Amino acid sequence: MDVRYINPFLEGTLEVLKKLTGIEAKAGKPYTKTDTTACGDVSGIIGIMGNALGSLAISFKESCILAITSRVLGEEYRDVCRDVFDTVGEITNMISGVARNKMEKDGLKAYAAIPTVIYGKNHVIMHILKSPSIVIPFDTIYGQFFVDVCIKVVENAQIGISLSTRELKEIYKPKPLNIPPEKPNKASHGVSAKQLTPEEKIALARQRLEKLIAQRDETRRLLEENPFMEYKRRQALKKLLPVYEDKIKQLKLDIQALETLTKMDPDSEPVIKPHFQNYK
């Protein structure tokens, strides 16, 4: 494996850990790993595709990840729990993002999947490529962790998705939400919804839909462009995404229903035919 594609992960790990937790880590001598047994007790693994194909795993000794989680979340953790798993997933994602950004500067396009977290003594890490991986051990005052990389370079890779890793500029200055202002309407000037015509109701619903879509897209952008975002803020933004999706879906259904009603003859009553619904 070309060392040029190992260094981005080494540098990314040191950068993320230092800026996210303030913990100093010292990299040891890389070595080749031929088995599938994890070096640590809790591991995050993420797939990489594009010109760089393979996977990245970060494996922590239990004492190390408990200390890191305590630093990130601001409270003491003595046992592995859901918060620890979330922290491992976020760190894996961040290291992958920084490393991919560094690789892009060398002319390689790389894309990442969603990280998976594995826990347990002597658990197994299965890399995408069936080949030996390179392990970089790191020492901290709280214990060890290991970056386990198995990647090969693919020239002229054809990617079936239109994604890109944005340049991590002004990483510590999250951009404000860029939401378009609401257009004036009767409802905002004291006119109740009952007094609106069907066409005005549709226009109002479309306006709300446009705003919700903008909020959802802006939330996604903030998550993608700020890998070093404060952990609690990142979790809060992540929880907003499914809320936006549900509201967008409901508004689309409302608009469809309103459009259907406007096309119906107001003097005729709809005929509801009885039918059998198999709930199984």
Phi, psi and omega per residue, in radians:
M1 nan 2.321 -3.121
D2 -1.159 2.261 -3.100
V3 -1.081 -0.398 3.118
R4 -1.094 -0.395 -3.117
Y5 -1.802 0.025 2.982
I6 -1.655 -0.735 -3.089
N7 -0.965 -0.703 3.124
P8 -1.000 -0.618 3.141
F9 -1.326 -0.629 3.072
L10 -1.115 -0.878 -3.133
E11 -1.135 -0.704 3.137
G12 -1.098 -0.671 3.132
T13 -1.115 -0.845 3.142
L14 -1.088 -0.709 -3.112
E15 -1.153 -0.816 -3.103
V16 -1.136 -0.838 -3.073
L17 -1.111 -0.719 -3.126
K18 -1.155 -0.812 -3.055
K19 -1.376 -0.476 -3.124
L20 -1.472 -0.659 -3.019
T21 -2.123 -0.338 -3.063
G22 1.412 0.038 -3.137
I23 -1.443 2.271 3.098
E24 -1.450 2.349 3.095
A25 -2.193 2.460 3.134
K26 -1.990 2.140 -3.118
A27 -1.360 2.396 3.073
G28 -1.643 -2.906 -3.113
K29 -1.427 2.173 3.115
P30 -1.096 2.601 3.085
Y31 -2.522 2.844 -3.130
T32 -1.540 2.333 3.141
K33 -2.011 2.205 -3.066
T34 -1.899 -0.191 3.122
D35 -1.799 3.140 -3.068
T36 -1.843 0.029 -3.114
T37 -1.299 2.290 -3.132
A38 -1.215 2.614 3.132
C39 -1.419 -0.416 -3.100
G40 -2.014 -2.922 -3.098
D41 -1.764 -0.476 3.105
V42 -2.283 2.230 -3.074
S43 -2.261 2.514 2.958
G44 -1.958 2.357 -3.137
I45 -2.295 2.429 -3.087
I46 -2.447 2.395 3.132
G47 -1.429 2.503 3.111
I48 -2.116 2.393 3.099
M49 -2.412 2.946 -3.101
G50 2.016 -2.488 3.048
N51 -1.170 -0.433 3.029
A52 -1.905 2.032 -3.061
L53 -2.030 2.280 3.104
G54 2.673 -2.485 -3.113
S55 -2.694 2.759 3.141
L56 -2.189 2.347 3.063
A57 -2.231 2.452 3.023
I58 -2.104 2.094 -3.042
S59 -2.051 2.151 -3.054
F60 -1.922 2.456 2.884
K61 -1.203 2.602 -3.014
E62 -1.022 -0.760 -3.124
S63 -1.081 -0.623 -3.109
C64 -1.209 -0.844 -3.084
I65 -1.237 -0.517 3.071
L66 -1.142 -0.694 3.113
A67 -1.188 -0.714 3.131
I68 -1.121 -0.782 3.128
T69 -1.084 -0.695 3.110
S70 -1.080 -0.689 3.110
R71 -1.173 -0.763 -3.065
V72 -1.185 -0.766 -3.029
L73 -1.669 -0.139 3.051
G74 1.324 0.358 3.051
E75 -2.551 2.756 -3.021
E76 -1.398 2.312 3.069
Y77 -2.079 2.195 -3.138
R78 -1.926 -0.254 3.139
D79 -2.314 2.631 3.105
V80 -1.234 2.284 -3.103
C81 -2.580 -3.006 -3.108
R82 -1.025 -0.684 3.139
D83 -1.092 -0.635 3.108
V84 -1.150 -0.773 3.111
F85 -1.044 -0.761 3.130
D86 -1.081 -0.687 3.133
T87 -1.126 -0.745 3.118
V88 -1.075 -0.778 3.124
G89 -1.064 -0.735 -3.136
E90 -1.167 -0.751 -3.141
I91 -1.125 -0.729 3.098
T92 -1.030 -0.780 3.139
N93 -1.115 -0.739 -3.129
M94 -1.139 -0.810 -3.140
I95 -1.075 -0.731 3.100
S96 -1.060 -0.743 -3.122
G97 -1.121 -0.786 3.141
V98 -1.161 -0.748 -3.136
A99 -1.114 -0.734 -3.141
R100 -1.147 -0.622 3.096
N101 -1.118 -0.712 3.109
K102 -1.166 -0.640 3.128
M103 -1.190 -0.626 3.114
E104 -1.091 -0.586 3.113
K105 -1.174 -0.366 3.071
D106 -1.640 0.186 3.075
G107 1.571 0.186 3.130
L108 -1.839 2.283 3.042
K109 -1.656 2.192 -3.129
A110 -2.346 2.501 -3.117
Y111 -2.257 2.650 -3.058
A112 -2.146 2.645 3.050
A113 -1.581 -2.914 3.098
I114 -1.539 2.322 -3.108
P115 -1.202 2.621 3.067
T116 -2.056 2.467 -3.126
V117 -1.951 2.329 -3.138
I118 -2.152 2.440 -3.082
Y119 -2.363 2.502 3.078
G120 2.394 2.632 3.104
K121 -1.107 2.318 3.079
N122 0.999 0.589 3.098
H123 -1.236 2.917 -3.004
V124 -1.832 2.402 3.018
I125 -1.969 2.032 3.140
M126 -1.812 1.875 3.110
H127 -1.328 2.727 3.139
I128 -1.087 -0.772 3.127
L129 -1.472 2.388 3.117
K130 -1.526 1.167 -3.115
S131 -2.609 2.844 3.120
P132 -1.018 2.634 3.115
S133 -1.941 2.875 3.072
I134 -1.797 2.209 3.139
V135 -1.921 2.288 3.062
I136 -1.974 1.923 3.113
P137 -1.394 2.517 3.100
F138 -2.208 2.408 3.087
D139 -1.910 2.357 3.015
T140 -2.271 2.989 3.120
I141 -1.197 -0.238 -3.122
Y142 -1.782 -0.052 -3.111
G143 2.306 -3.043 -3.059
Q144 -1.733 2.729 2.866
F145 -2.507 2.872 -2.983
F146 -2.379 2.337 3.009
V147 -1.727 2.107 -3.036
D148 -2.030 1.877 -3.015
V149 -2.019 2.317 3.062
C150 -2.381 1.657 -3.000
I151 -2.410 2.499 2.986
K152 -2.208 2.718 -3.128
V153 -1.568 2.293 3.130
V154 -2.050 1.982 3.132
E155 -1.328 2.451 3.082
N156 0.948 0.750 -3.139
A157 -1.157 2.434 3.107
Q158 -1.745 2.019 -3.108
I159 -1.819 2.279 -3.087
G160 -1.522 0.161 3.126
I161 -2.268 2.580 -3.105
S162 -1.740 1.284 3.111
L163 -2.061 2.811 3.036
S164 -2.660 2.624 3.053
T165 -1.525 2.007 -3.086
R166 -1.251 2.669 3.075
E167 -1.107 2.332 -3.073
L168 -1.508 1.156 3.124
K169 -1.602 2.544 -3.131
E170 0.846 0.887 -2.990
I171 -1.147 -0.468 -3.099
Y172 -1.709 0.132 3.116
K173 -2.130 1.390 -3.126
P174 -0.982 2.316 -3.128
K175 -1.262 2.527 3.137
P176 -1.205 2.739 3.100
L177 -1.063 2.244 -3.113
N178 -1.766 1.333 -3.058
I179 -1.750 2.226 3.126
P180 -1.122 2.466 -3.139
P181 -1.194 2.612 3.126
E182 -1.207 2.442 3.083
K183 -1.375 2.532 -3.133
P184 -1.098 2.450 3.108
N185 -2.573 3.003 -3.091
K186 -1.093 -0.662 -3.087
A187 -1.103 -0.546 -3.136
S188 -1.439 -0.066 3.122
H189 -2.012 0.569 3.038
G190 1.468 0.124 3.109
V191 -1.607 2.193 -3.100
S192 -1.256 2.796 -3.132
A193 -1.063 -0.537 -3.129
K194 -1.146 -0.459 -3.105
Q195 -1.513 -0.133 -3.133
L196 -1.399 2.529 3.040
T197 -1.314 2.811 3.100
P198 -0.961 -0.688 3.139
E199 -1.122 -0.679 3.124
E200 -1.203 -0.627 3.087
K201 -1.109 -0.712 3.121
I202 -1.129 -0.757 3.138
A203 -1.092 -0.709 3.122
L204 -1.148 -0.736 3.128
A205 -1.118 -0.704 3.116
R206 -1.126 -0.628 3.118
Q207 -1.148 -0.745 3.103
R208 -1.150 -0.668 3.115
L209 -1.086 -0.757 3.133
E210 -1.061 -0.717 -3.133
K211 -1.181 -0.728 3.138
L212 -1.127 -0.727 3.121
I213 -1.097 -0.709 3.116
A214 -1.112 -0.722 3.122
Q215 -1.131 -0.739 3.118
R216 -1.090 -0.819 -3.107
D217 -1.142 -0.642 3.138
E218 -1.214 -0.631 3.082
T219 -1.121 -0.751 3.087
R220 -1.060 -0.726 -3.121
R221 -1.097 -0.757 3.133
L222 -1.060 -0.704 3.132
L223 -1.170 -0.687 -3.096
E224 -1.284 -0.637 -3.003
E225 -1.594 -0.120 -3.082
N226 -2.260 1.282 -3.110
P227 -1.150 -0.322 3.125
F228 -1.740 0.338 3.118
M229 -1.051 2.570 3.092
E230 -0.928 2.366 -3.002
Y231 -0.967 -0.844 -3.073
K232 -1.143 -0.616 3.114
R233 -1.191 -0.711 3.113
R234 -1.077 -0.748 3.137
Q235 -1.119 -0.682 3.132
A236 -1.123 -0.733 3.118
L237 -1.155 -0.666 3.122
K238 -1.093 -0.664 3.135
K239 -1.197 -0.421 3.141
L240 -1.255 -0.549 -3.038
L241 -0.999 -0.879 3.120
P242 -1.146 -0.481 3.081
V243 -1.151 -0.795 3.098
Y244 -1.060 -0.751 -3.109
E245 -1.070 -0.745 3.137
D246 -1.119 -0.763 -3.133
K247 -1.163 -0.680 3.112
I248 -1.107 -0.772 3.132
K249 -1.074 -0.765 -3.133
Q250 -1.140 -0.720 3.129
L251 -1.137 -0.663 3.100
K252 -1.098 -0.686 3.093
L253 -1.168 -0.699 3.123
D254 -1.094 -0.761 3.139
I255 -1.107 -0.734 3.127
Q256 -1.085 -0.721 3.136
A257 -1.160 -0.737 3.121
L258 -1.106 -0.723 3.131
E259 -1.134 -0.640 3.106
T260 -1.157 -0.737 -3.132
L261 -1.127 -0.651 -3.129
T262 -1.171 -0.412 -3.132
K263 -1.503 -0.204 -3.100
M264 -1.419 2.642 3.075
D265 -1.269 2.078 -3.084
P266 -1.119 -0.367 -3.105
D267 -1.531 -0.168 -3.125
S268 -1.880 2.514 3.125
E269 -1.669 2.418 3.125
P270 -1.184 2.484 3.117
V271 -1.698 2.102 3.129
I272 -1.734 1.957 -3.123
K273 -1.469 2.402 3.087
P274 -1.172 2.531 3.132
H275 -2.594 2.862 -3.134
F276 -1.811 2.239 3.113
Q277 -1.937 2.074 3.116
N278 -1.552 1.785 -3.087
Y279 -1.327 -0.188 3.100
K280 -1.214 nan nan
